[in-house]
Amino acid sequence: MGTGGGEGDKSAVLPLEALLALGLDQRTAENALVNSKVTANLAAVIAEVTR
C-alpha cells in the first residue's frame, strides 16, 4: 500500500523531498509519486542529468 501503485515502492528511489527540491509543489510531487510511470520517468531524467 505504498505510493508505487502496486508496482513496487518507487518512493525509496525517488523520495518526496527530492521532487520538492526540484521546485515541484507538494501536491504535484505527491501526485507524481502516485503515478508509477511519472515516477519512473522523473527518476530516469534525474539520473541522466546528474551523471
N, C-alpha and C positions, 0 to 999 in steps of 0.2 A: 504494500500500500504506500509506496513511495511516490516520488514525483516523476518517475520514469515511464508512467503509463503502462506498467506491466511488462516492459521490455528491458528491465534492468534499471538499477538506480543510477542515472546519469548525474545526479546531483553530487555524487562523490567525485566525479571527474570535473564537473563544472559547477562550483558552488554559487549560490545566490550572490555572495559577496563579490565574486569575480564579475558578474554581469552588472552589478551596481557600480563597480569601479570603472566599467566601460562607459558609464553615463546613462544606462537604462534606468528608468524609474522603477520603483518597487513592483508595481502591478505588471508592467511589461516584462520584467525579469522573471517574476513568478509564473506568468503565462508561458514564457519561453521554456521554462523548465518542465512544465506540464506536458508540452508537446515534444515527444522524443525526437522527431525529425528536426525540429528547430534547434533543440539542444545539441544534437549531433552536428548539425551544420555550423552552429556557433563555435563549438569545440574545435572543429576542423579549421575554421578560419583563424581562431585564436592561435592554434598550434602552428599554422602556416606563417603568420606574421611575427611570431616570437622565435622563429628559427634563426 
